[in-house]
Structures are given as C-alpha cells and as structure tokens.
Amino acid sequence: MTETDTPKSAKKPSFTSLEICLIAVASLLFIVIVVLVISLATQSNEICTTADCTKSASRLIRNMDASVDPCDNFYQYSCGGWMKKNIIPETHTKYGLYNILKAELEVVLKSDSVLEKKVESEAAALTKAKTLYKSCTNQTLIEQKGGAPLLDMLPDIYEWPMAVDNWENDYGKTWRLEDVLARLNWKYATPLLVHLMVYTDENDSTSHIIHFGPQVSFGLLSRDYYTCKGRFAEACQAYEQFMFDMAKLIRTDRGLKISETDIKAEVTRVVDLERDIISAIDPQMLPSNQVLLHNKMELRKLNRNFTFEIDSQKFNWSYFTAKIMETVNVTVPESEIIINNYPNYFRKLKTVLAKYTKRDLQNYLVWRFVMRMVEWLSQPYRNISNTFHKVLTGKTSEVAVWRLCALYVNSYLKQAVGRLYVQEAFSENSKELMEEMIKDIREVFISNLNDLTWMDEETKKAAEEKARAIREHVGYSEDIMDDEYLNNEYKDLNYSAEEYFKNVLQNMEYVQKKRLRRLRVKVNKEEWLIGAAVINAFYSANFNEIVFPAGILQPPFFSKDQPKSLNYGGIGMVIGHEITHGFDYIGHRYDKDGIRKDWWTPDSYRKFLELSKCLADQYSNFSWDLANGLHLNGNKTLGENIADNGGIRQAYQAYKKFVERNGEELPLPGIDLSHDQLFFLNFAQIWCGSYRPQQAVISIKMDIHSPVMYRVLGSLQNFPEFAKAFNCNKSSNMVSDNICRVF
C-alpha cells in the first residue's frame, strides 16, 4: 500500500434470524463439547490408567469370583475365577501362584541369556553352572548309561543285600554300621538312622557345634502311612512294590537270578524296620517342651548312655563322629561338647534294632539311598519311581527335563545362578522400596507392642530391642557380583558335560563337607543362606534376620509400579509374617542376638501360651473336604499361623500410615473396590491354589503351613479391619465368634 492509496469503506455483514439461531446453537454445542472434554480429562485423572494399574486390575478381576459374597467366603470370592481357569497340571501335586512364578523363573534360567548362553570370557563359576546344566539335559547319554552309574558305586556303601548274591561273604564280614552311616552322611549327604549335623550353637550364636538328631525323612512321609490301613493302604502297597521292582531291575541288569519270594520277604522286613524307626520318634512335641530338644553333653556320654547294638556290634559314637569329621581334617575328642537333640529317640533305638539283623539294616539304608538316586537315572528306573509317586501324591507325569535341570543347578550353585538371574531379571529400584516397606512394618510391629495387654513392660522392652535388631537381606548378596568370590566359592567343583550322575555325587559331597567344615569356624552372620533366584522369604532365629530374595520381588507380591495397596497386601504381609516369626512359639526362644534364652517374664510367657492355644484350637477346628474331612493340625502349623495373623495386621496398619503420609491412591480401572479392599484381595490372591486329594492329606500330615485357603480364612476371620472394609455383619462366616490374636 502506498501513501496515495485510500481504503474503500468496509461493508458490514448482515445475518438472518435463522443464521443467528444456528450460530447460537453451534456456540452452545462447542461449549458443551469443551465441558465434556474437560470433564472426561478430569475423570481420567481420578483413575489410575498406567500400564501397571491396568494389568493389576485385569489380574485381580480375572482371578476373583464376584458372584460370591466376600463376607461369606473371601477365599472363594478372591480365587474362584483362578480356580475355574487353572487345572492342576499332570506334573504337579498342587498348583498355585508359587508354581506359576516358579515356572516363569525356570524359563528365565533356561533362556539363551542365562544357562544356555555361551560366553567366551566369564567367571569360571558361571561356566561351571552351565556345564552342570548341560550334563543334566543330555538325556540321550543318560539313557545310554542306564542304571550303571548307580550300580557301579553301590559297593562304596557296602552294597544292597537283596540286589546282589553272597552279601554276607562279600560285604557282611567287614560291615560296620558306623562306617555305612558315616559315608552316607559325609559323602552322599544322606543321613539315615542317626543325623549328625554341624549347626549354630544356640547358646552362642557366633559358634558352631555338632548336633545329633533322629532320621528326618522317610519313604512314606509320616507315621500314619505305616499303619497301611484305610486311606494309607494303597500308598503302603505301592511303596513295597516300588522297592520290589527296583531290586528286581537291578538284579536283572546284573544278570542275577530272581527269587520273588525272597525279595518280597526282605521288602517286608525293610518296611517293618522303617515303621519301627519312625515310631521311635515321639509325636511332635508341644511348643512348651521345645527346650527339651537342647541337651548339651560330652561326646563320651553318648557311648555311656545312648548306644545300641546290631548283631552284637555295639555302636561307637566317637568312632562314628571321627569317621565323618576326619574327611574335613577336623579332630573331635571324647570331651567334645555336642548337642543331643532327641535323647528319647536314641534310647528307643536300642529296643528297635535288637529285633533286626545287619542284613535288614543294610537293606534299609541302601534302599533309602537308591530311592533318592533314581531320579538321575534312565527312564526304566524313573518309571518305577513315577508309578509309586502317582499313588502317593496323584502326580501323573514327569516335569520337563530342562525345568528339573534348571532347578537342580540353582539348588547346588545358587550363588552363580543367582548372579545370572539378577543380571537378567532384577530391578535395582526394587531394593530401595523394599527397605522402606520393611522400615514401615517394623515400626508398626514395635508400636503394636504397646497395645498388647498380655505382655508386661519388661518383656515389651526386650521385644522391641529384638525387633530393632532384626537384620534384613533384600534381593541378593553383593558378593555374587564379584568374579573372584564366585570362583573361590566353587573352586573344588569340576564338572563333565558327559557325566551327570558323577556330577550329582560330587555336589552331594561338596555341600555336605562345606557344612562340616564350619565346626571350627565362627558364624558369618553376613552370609546369605539362600540364593537370589528363589521365590520365597525366610526368617532365621539364630541369625535374627529376614531375607527376601530377588525371585519373590515381582507381581503380584511386589512391583515398584503397582499400587501400594497391592504391595502391602502382597510382599508387605510377607514382611510382617517374617518379622513375627521372631516372636512365634519357636522364635520367641531366641534373643536379639540369636541366642537361645528365656528373655520373657514367666507371666508374659504363660499368657503367650494361652493366646497361642486359642489359635491352635481355631485352626484345628477347620476340616478339609478335599482331604476326606481331615482336620488341620493347629499345633503343627502354630508358628506359621501366628506369623500369618501378625503379618496381615502389621501390613494393613503400615499401609494406612502410608496413606496418611501420601494421600489416597487413585482407583484401579474397571474394579469397583476401595484400596482397603484391594489390599485384602491381593493378599488372598497370592494364595490362590489347588491340591490333588492325595496331596491334601500329605499337606495336613507334613506341612507346617496351613493349606492356602485356611491361611486366608483364618487370618481374616481374626482381623476386624477386614470385616469393616467389606461391611460384614457379625453373623457372617468371615467374622469369628472368638477372635484369636497374639501379635
């Protein structure tokens, strides 16, 4: 535009009435749309829509059965969906979240980046773990060897009489019970009849001492099975058939004649002997009598007061002990102070063994060793074992070889495998958040001591000192990231990829000798007693420590990104559970330094026993249809029940304090539950699981934990905050008429 140009007058627009109305309507619609967008944006901010929240909500909804009243059966409400969708695999006797997470861990261990990964330059210990895994998965070579690896080494333990000819002449003349038991102990980690172990001195938690105890495992699990009557008759018959078929197979492989009548007679004697041995062990002692298990004395006193005979050969405790300890170059004098864990057992053993010959005893000892070793032999041997275990447990199929191998390597080279697992699957951020949660829950436990009217001030003060002294291990030991440490840990192990059975034997000796060498060594309380690739958590009374391996720090137990209500209901409950173990019917016997002593006043201890009995009676009243109506054993499971009840209370209170500090969490999408309710829902869902009927019976007879359903029902029936969260009335099944509380 130039200076001489002049603009033309602008023409004003004109609108009809219709146009004006349309403009007004459009403007109104625009305003409505804007308001809706703002409203939706605001609503989306009121719901957690992160990937972790969405996944958590999806899992919770998928596993639950919302058609069930949570106040009627909270376990069915929480896990009904899971149980409908998950059938127990043929390879399992029970199946639950633990099995699923374990299977996922096995996949991680197997992967090309862990046990199957080839690395040119790595710590020798890691290469050894991979070599052991390779030898285990080489099934073609294992099948080619058949039963030869076992048959070749049986002479080392004086052979199996019913599986050879002329045993009395070839082995019986030089046979000595101490020699057989000692070799089974130090070389094959199979302590039978007499269990010698080197463990922490309960009166001095910095030192180790020799413990003598009874045999701890039996072919038929518990004494009830040896009645061979009723529900146990089939298992008993299958056990005898297992032994009979194995002896026949070994004799066949050796080209020996078979007299079925003779073998059956010897099998009967072996089962009778094992029945008598397990009968010599008194039924589980009451909590108040646990102190009777701790009896210090000189080694020579065993020879004076607790010896026994077999075919006129007197058992020499000093000789037996020396035969074991000399393998690690440790001399044990007659004046050595030892602990006799079970005097009554050794007294009764004298009467038991007087009924049998050395051939009977040798048949039994080698049979139990053979029974253990079958799983590492060829398929014909494993088939015989599988037939027995199908009857005993209901399991109908073998687990995939690679899974067994991954677990086996992890159990024996736990530090090396832990290193590989942590590098592949563990988030370092998890450790910091876990430590914060442990701090919160520990403080709640200590605060709750003030509310315990049954505990006097003197005992409360000591309990607080112990709680504050509990040491924590989270994730993994830093040592495993050091090549030099790892290589030194496994320097005595040398595996062959072609000799799996020999590798197995080598591991047995390595692990047992490592335990025995501790006798003259101070206790290292910084040592991790377990590996990182483990889905579990632990409390050690002697160490007064809680351990949470990397393997368990994953959803639904824990995630740094999932809602805190789920973390506290999952791993938070586990943290509280493990802390409470320090004060259960076993843990309360140990002080803050892990030393066994009576630090409770008599009055507090008496009231503790009364409250514990309330829990024991409550759980004993639960009967389980799946186990043919058997009642739970509230005394056997008492320690775990105390820990469960304390753990859920402490975790919930810690979560409520978290909310006080940080405000309410955003709701999860698609699930109309408050975070208080989600806390309890996630707690219940970590225990979703199913059992085969045979395993249900085994669980009641053998497990120190209550079956998973009753871990949920029992804990929540005793916790009024659960009923409050779900508005349960007093007549609801989930509200107990007699609430039991210890901590």
Solvent accessible surface area in square Angstrom, and as a share of the most:
residue,aa,sasa,rsa
1,M,203,0.90
2,T,87,0.51
3,E,179,0.80
4,T,123,0.71
5,D,77,0.40
6,T,117,0.68
7,P,114,0.72
8,K,191,0.81
9,S,115,0.74
10,A,99,0.77
11,K,194,0.82
12,K,177,0.75
13,P,108,0.68
14,S,106,0.68
15,F,114,0.47
16,T,81,0.47
17,S,89,0.57
18,L,123,0.61
19,E,74,0.33
20,I,99,0.50
21,C,76,0.45
22,L,108,0.54
23,I,91,0.46
24,A,60,0.47
25,V,80,0.46
26,A,59,0.45
27,S,56,0.36
28,L,110,0.55
29,L,103,0.51
30,F,136,0.57
31,I,98,0.50
32,V,67,0.39
33,I,101,0.51
34,V,56,0.32
35,V,87,0.50
36,L,100,0.50
37,V,89,0.51
38,I,106,0.54
39,S,40,0.26
40,L,113,0.56
41,A,50,0.39
42,T,68,0.40
43,Q,96,0.43
44,S,57,0.37
45,N,109,0.56
46,E,99,0.44
47,I,68,0.35
48,C,20,0.12
49,T,90,0.52
50,T,76,0.44
51,A,73,0.57
52,D,39,0.20
53,C,6,0.03
54,T,66,0.39
55,K,133,0.56
56,S,8,0.05
57,A,3,0.02
58,S,54,0.35
59,R,32,0.12
60,L,0,0.00
61,I,76,0.38
62,R,117,0.43
63,N,18,0.09
64,M,22,0.10
65,D,20,0.10
66,A,81,0.63
67,S,104,0.67
68,V,33,0.19
69,D,82,0.42
70,P,26,0.16
71,C,12,0.07
72,D,66,0.34
73,N,45,0.23
74,F,0,0.00
75,Y,4,0.02
76,Q,59,0.26
77,Y,13,0.05
78,S,0,0.00
79,C,0,0.00
80,G,0,0.00
81,G,4,0.04
82,W,14,0.05
83,M,57,0.26
84,K,150,0.63
85,K,126,0.54
86,N,37,0.19
87,I,153,0.78
88,I,28,0.14
89,P,44,0.28
90,E,110,0.49
91,T,32,0.19
92,H,43,0.19
93,T,27,0.16
94,K,78,0.33
95,Y,38,0.15
96,G,8,0.08
97,L,22,0.11
98,Y,111,0.42
99,N,21,0.11
100,I,45,0.23
101,L,7,0.03
102,K,51,0.22
103,A,31,0.24
104,E,86,0.38
105,L,7,0.03
106,E,6,0.03
107,V,76,0.44
108,V,39,0.23
109,L,0,0.00
110,K,61,0.26
111,S,37,0.24
112,D,109,0.56
113,S,45,0.29
114,V,0,0.00
115,L,5,0.02
116,E,70,0.31
117,K,92,0.39
118,K,197,0.83
119,V,61,0.35
120,E,188,0.84
121,S,103,0.66
122,E,49,0.22
123,A,6,0.04
124,A,51,0.40
125,A,0,0.00
126,L,8,0.04
127,T,65,0.38
128,K,36,0.15
129,A,0,0.00
130,K,24,0.10
131,T,33,0.19
132,L,0,0.00
133,Y,8,0.03
134,K,125,0.53
135,S,1,0.01
136,C,8,0.05
137,T,46,0.27
138,N,48,0.25
139,Q,45,0.20
140,T,95,0.55
141,L,43,0.21
142,I,15,0.08
143,E,67,0.30
144,Q,132,0.59
145,K,65,0.28
146,G,19,0.18
147,G,5,0.05
148,A,48,0.37
149,P,26,0.16
150,L,0,0.00
151,L,20,0.10
152,D,112,0.58
153,M,20,0.09
154,L,0,0.00
155,P,60,0.38
156,D,40,0.21
157,I,0,0.00
158,Y,44,0.17
159,E,5,0.02
160,W,0,0.00
161,P,0,0.00
162,M,3,0.02
163,A,0,0.00
164,V,20,0.12
165,D,68,0.35
166,N,102,0.52
167,W,2,0.01
168,E,77,0.35
169,N,96,0.49
170,D,93,0.48
171,Y,53,0.20
172,G,2,0.02
173,K,157,0.67
174,T,100,0.58
175,W,3,0.01
176,R,81,0.30
177,L,3,0.01
178,E,5,0.02
179,D,28,0.14
180,V,1,0.00
181,L,3,0.01
182,A,1,0.01
183,R,83,0.30
184,L,0,0.00
185,N,1,0.00
186,W,37,0.13
187,K,53,0.22
188,Y,6,0.02
189,A,17,0.13
190,T,12,0.07
191,P,29,0.18
192,L,4,0.02
193,L,0,0.00
194,V,2,0.01
195,H,29,0.13
196,L,0,0.00
197,M,66,0.29
198,V,9,0.05
199,Y,102,0.39
200,T,4,0.02
201,D,13,0.06
202,E,24,0.11
203,N,68,0.35
204,D,54,0.28
205,S,2,0.01
206,T,63,0.37
207,S,26,0.17
208,H,28,0.13
209,I,11,0.06
210,I,0,0.00
211,H,6,0.03
212,F,0,0.00
213,G,3,0.02
214,P,17,0.11
215,Q,2,0.01
216,V,103,0.59
217,S,59,0.38
218,F,17,0.07
219,G,3,0.03
220,L,0,0.00
221,L,49,0.25
222,S,12,0.08
223,R,84,0.31
224,D,44,0.23
225,Y,9,0.03
226,Y,3,0.01
227,T,74,0.43
228,C,38,0.23
229,K,150,0.64
230,G,70,0.67
231,R,107,0.39
232,F,19,0.08
233,A,27,0.21
234,E,113,0.50
235,A,6,0.05
236,C,3,0.02
237,Q,123,0.55
238,A,14,0.11
239,Y,0,0.00
240,E,55,0.25
241,Q,90,0.40
242,F,4,0.02
243,M,0,0.00
244,F,13,0.06
245,D,43,0.22
246,M,0,0.00
247,A,0,0.00
248,K,55,0.23
249,L,37,0.18
250,I,0,0.00
251,R,21,0.08
252,T,79,0.46
253,D,76,0.39
254,R,64,0.23
255,G,68,0.65
256,L,50,0.25
257,K,181,0.77
258,I,62,0.32
259,S,52,0.33
260,E,81,0.36
261,T,108,0.63
262,D,86,0.45
263,I,6,0.03
264,K,111,0.47
265,A,58,0.45
266,E,30,0.14
267,V,4,0.02
268,T,66,0.39
269,R,93,0.34
270,V,0,0.00
271,V,1,0.01
272,D,47,0.25
273,L,0,0.00
274,E,0,0.00
275,R,71,0.26
276,D,28,0.15
277,I,0,0.00
278,I,11,0.06
279,S,58,0.37
280,A,3,0.02
281,I,27,0.14
282,D,38,0.19
283,P,95,0.60
284,Q,87,0.39
285,M,39,0.18
286,L,98,0.49
287,P,16,0.10
288,S,46,0.30
289,N,56,0.29
290,Q,26,0.11
291,V,72,0.41
292,L,102,0.51
293,L,50,0.25
294,H,31,0.14
295,N,42,0.21
296,K,84,0.35
297,M,22,0.10
298,E,62,0.28
299,L,1,0.00
300,R,85,0.31
301,K,70,0.30
302,L,0,0.00
303,N,35,0.18
304,R,157,0.57
305,N,80,0.41
306,F,8,0.03
307,T,20,0.12
308,F,1,0.00
309,E,81,0.36
310,I,3,0.01
311,D,68,0.35
312,S,101,0.65
313,Q,65,0.29
314,K,123,0.52
315,F,5,0.02
316,N,57,0.29
317,W,0,0.00
318,S,21,0.14
319,Y,65,0.25
320,F,1,0.00
321,T,0,0.00
322,A,39,0.30
323,K,59,0.25
324,I,0,0.00
325,M,0,0.00
326,E,99,0.44
327,T,35,0.20
328,V,13,0.07
329,N,143,0.73
330,V,21,0.12
331,T,117,0.68
332,V,18,0.10
333,P,65,0.41
334,E,75,0.34
335,S,53,0.34
336,E,21,0.09
337,I,80,0.41
338,I,0,0.00
339,I,0,0.00
340,N,0,0.00
341,N,27,0.14
342,Y,27,0.10
343,P,22,0.14
344,N,70,0.36
345,Y,0,0.00
346,F,0,0.00
347,R,132,0.48
348,K,83,0.35
349,L,0,0.00
350,K,118,0.50
351,T,97,0.57
352,V,15,0.09
353,L,1,0.00
354,A,82,0.64
355,K,120,0.51
356,Y,15,0.06
357,T,59,0.35
358,K,45,0.19
359,R,60,0.22
360,D,12,0.06
361,L,0,0.00
362,Q,0,0.00
363,N,1,0.01
364,Y,0,0.00
365,L,0,0.00
366,V,0,0.00
367,W,0,0.00
368,R,26,0.09
369,F,0,0.00
370,V,0,0.00
371,M,31,0.14
372,R,77,0.28
373,M,0,0.00
374,V,1,0.01
375,E,103,0.46
376,W,27,0.09
377,L,2,0.01
378,S,2,0.01
379,Q,56,0.25
380,P,71,0.45
381,Y,3,0.01
382,R,25,0.09
383,N,74,0.38
384,I,29,0.15
385,S,15,0.10
386,N,51,0.26
387,T,90,0.52
388,F,2,0.01
389,H,59,0.27
390,K,106,0.45
391,V,39,0.22
392,L,10,0.05
393,T,17,0.10
394,G,6,0.06
395,K,62,0.26
396,T,67,0.39
397,S,44,0.28
398,E,59,0.26
399,V,33,0.19
400,A,45,0.35
401,V,48,0.28
402,W,60,0.21
403,R,58,0.21
404,L,80,0.40
405,C,1,0.00
406,A,0,0.00
407,L,48,0.24
408,Y,21,0.08
409,V,0,0.00
410,N,13,0.07
411,S,72,0.47
412,Y,43,0.16
413,L,0,0.00
414,K,64,0.27
415,Q,14,0.06
416,A,0,0.00
417,V,0,0.00
418,G,0,0.00
419,R,23,0.08
420,L,13,0.07
421,Y,13,0.05
422,V,9,0.05
423,Q,106,0.47
424,E,85,0.38
425,A,54,0.42
426,F,26,0.11
427,S,45,0.29
428,E,97,0.43
429,N,95,0.49
430,S,8,0.05
431,K,49,0.21
432,E,116,0.52
433,L,29,0.14
434,M,0,0.00
435,E,70,0.31
436,E,88,0.40
437,M,2,0.01
438,I,0,0.00
439,K,136,0.58
440,D,29,0.15
441,I,0,0.00
442,R,29,0.11
443,E,71,0.32
444,V,3,0.02
445,F,2,0.01
446,I,13,0.07
447,S,54,0.35
448,N,13,0.06
449,L,4,0.02
450,N,112,0.57
451,D,90,0.47
452,L,7,0.04
453,T,134,0.78
454,W,26,0.09
455,M,5,0.02
456,D,48,0.25
457,E,128,0.57
458,E,122,0.55
459,T,0,0.00
460,K,22,0.09
461,K,140,0.59
462,A,27,0.21
463,A,0,0.00
464,E,63,0.28
465,E,77,0.34
466,K,2,0.01
467,A,0,0.00
468,R,120,0.44
469,A,39,0.30
470,I,5,0.03
471,R,67,0.25
472,E,57,0.26
473,H,19,0.09
474,V,5,0.03
475,G,0,0.00
476,Y,13,0.05
477,S,15,0.10
478,E,110,0.50
479,D,72,0.37
480,I,2,0.01
481,M,70,0.31
482,D,71,0.37
483,D,62,0.32
484,E,133,0.60
485,Y,68,0.26
486,L,0,0.00
487,N,50,0.26
488,N,89,0.46
489,E,36,0.16
490,Y,5,0.02
491,K,123,0.52
492,D,85,0.44
493,L,1,0.00
494,N,107,0.55
495,Y,29,0.11
496,S,42,0.27
497,A,19,0.14
498,E,96,0.43
499,E,50,0.22
500,Y,13,0.05
501,F,9,0.04
502,K,128,0.54
503,N,3,0.01
504,V,1,0.00
505,L,28,0.14
506,Q,51,0.23
507,N,0,0.00
508,M,1,0.00
509,E,46,0.20
510,Y,29,0.11
511,V,31,0.18
512,Q,9,0.04
513,K,35,0.15
514,K,66,0.28
515,R,111,0.40
516,L,1,0.01
517,R,110,0.40
518,R,67,0.25
519,L,10,0.05
520,R,129,0.47
521,V,87,0.50
522,K,136,0.58
523,V,17,0.10
524,N,83,0.43
525,K,46,0.20
526,E,120,0.54
527,E,51,0.23
528,W,20,0.07
529,L,73,0.36
530,I,32,0.16
531,G,2,0.01
532,A,3,0.02
533,A,2,0.02
534,V,40,0.23
535,I,14,0.07
536,N,72,0.37
537,A,10,0.08
538,F,70,0.29
539,Y,35,0.13
540,S,19,0.12
541,A,18,0.14
542,N,8,0.04
543,F,16,0.07
544,N,2,0.01
545,E,0,0.00
546,I,0,0.00
547,V,6,0.03
548,F,0,0.00
549,P,0,0.00
550,A,3,0.03
551,G,0,0.00
552,I,7,0.04
553,L,14,0.07
554,Q,41,0.18
555,P,70,0.44
556,P,6,0.04
557,F,15,0.06
558,F,1,0.00
559,S,18,0.12
560,K,74,0.31
561,D,76,0.39
562,Q,6,0.02
563,P,10,0.07
564,K,42,0.18
565,S,0,0.00
566,L,0,0.00
567,N,0,0.00
568,Y,5,0.02
569,G,0,0.00
570,G,0,0.00
571,I,0,0.00
572,G,0,0.00
573,M,1,0.00
574,V,13,0.07
575,I,0,0.00
576,G,0,0.00
577,H,11,0.05
578,E,11,0.05
579,I,1,0.00
580,T,0,0.00
581,H,24,0.11
582,G,0,0.00
583,F,0,0.00
584,D,7,0.04
585,Y,13,0.05
586,I,82,0.41
587,G,2,0.02
588,H,4,0.02
589,R,20,0.07
590,Y,10,0.04
591,D,16,0.08
592,K,83,0.35
593,D,66,0.34
594,G,0,0.00
595,I,46,0.23
596,R,34,0.12
597,K,100,0.43
598,D,112,0.58
599,W,32,0.11
600,W,20,0.07
601,T,22,0.13
602,P,116,0.73
603,D,60,0.31
604,S,0,0.00
605,Y,44,0.17
606,R,120,0.44
607,K,61,0.26
608,F,0,0.00
609,L,51,0.25
610,E,95,0.42
611,L,49,0.24
612,S,3,0.02
613,K,125,0.53
614,C,31,0.18
615,L,0,0.00
616,A,5,0.04
617,D,65,0.34
618,Q,27,0.12
619,Y,0,0.00
620,S,37,0.24
621,N,113,0.58
622,F,32,0.13
623,S,51,0.33
624,W,16,0.06
625,D,131,0.68
626,L,66,0.33
627,A,0,0.00
628,N,102,0.53
629,G,34,0.32
630,L,33,0.16
631,H,103,0.46
632,L,7,0.03
633,N,61,0.31
634,G,0,0.00
635,N,66,0.34
636,K,41,0.17
637,T,6,0.04
638,L,4,0.02
639,G,8,0.07
640,E,16,0.07
641,N,0,0.00
642,I,2,0.01
643,A,0,0.00
644,D,1,0.01
645,N,12,0.06
646,G,1,0.01
647,G,0,0.00
648,I,1,0.00
649,R,22,0.08
650,Q,1,0.01
651,A,0,0.00
652,Y,11,0.04
653,Q,55,0.24
654,A,1,0.00
655,Y,1,0.00
656,K,66,0.28
657,K,93,0.39
658,F,32,0.14
659,V,17,0.10
660,E,140,0.63
661,R,143,0.52
662,N,93,0.48
663,G,35,0.34
664,E,131,0.59
665,E,39,0.18
666,L,84,0.42
667,P,64,0.40
668,L,5,0.03
669,P,32,0.20
670,G,77,0.74
671,I,16,0.08
672,D,146,0.76
673,L,28,0.14
674,S,60,0.39
675,H,12,0.05
676,D,34,0.18
677,Q,31,0.14
678,L,0,0.00
679,F,0,0.00
680,F,0,0.00
681,L,0,0.00
682,N,0,0.00
683,F,0,0.00
684,A,0,0.00
685,Q,4,0.02
686,I,5,0.02
687,W,43,0.15
688,C,3,0.02
689,G,10,0.09
690,S,26,0.17
691,Y,25,0.09
692,R,44,0.16
693,P,74,0.46
694,Q,69,0.31
695,Q,22,0.10
696,A,0,0.00
697,V,13,0.08
698,I,14,0.07
699,S,5,0.03
700,I,14,0.07
701,K,45,0.19
702,M,80,0.36
703,D,41,0.21
704,I,95,0.48
705,H,60,0.27
706,S,4,0.02
707,P,4,0.03
708,V,29,0.17
709,M,49,0.22
710,Y,15,0.06
711,R,19,0.07
712,V,0,0.00
713,L,18,0.09
714,G,0,0.00
715,S,1,0.01
716,L,1,0.01
717,Q,31,0.14
718,N,2,0.01
719,F,6,0.02
720,P,67,0.42
721,E,59,0.27
722,F,0,0.00
723,A,17,0.13
724,K,150,0.63
725,A,21,0.16
726,F,17,0.07
727,N,133,0.68
728,C,18,0.11
729,N,97,0.50
730,K,180,0.76
731,S,101,0.65
732,S,19,0.13
733,N,93,0.48
734,M,2,0.01
735,V,33,0.19
736,S,25,0.16
737,D,149,0.77
738,N,100,0.51
739,I,77,0.39
740,C,4,0.02
741,R,71,0.26
742,V,2,0.01
743,F,7,0.03
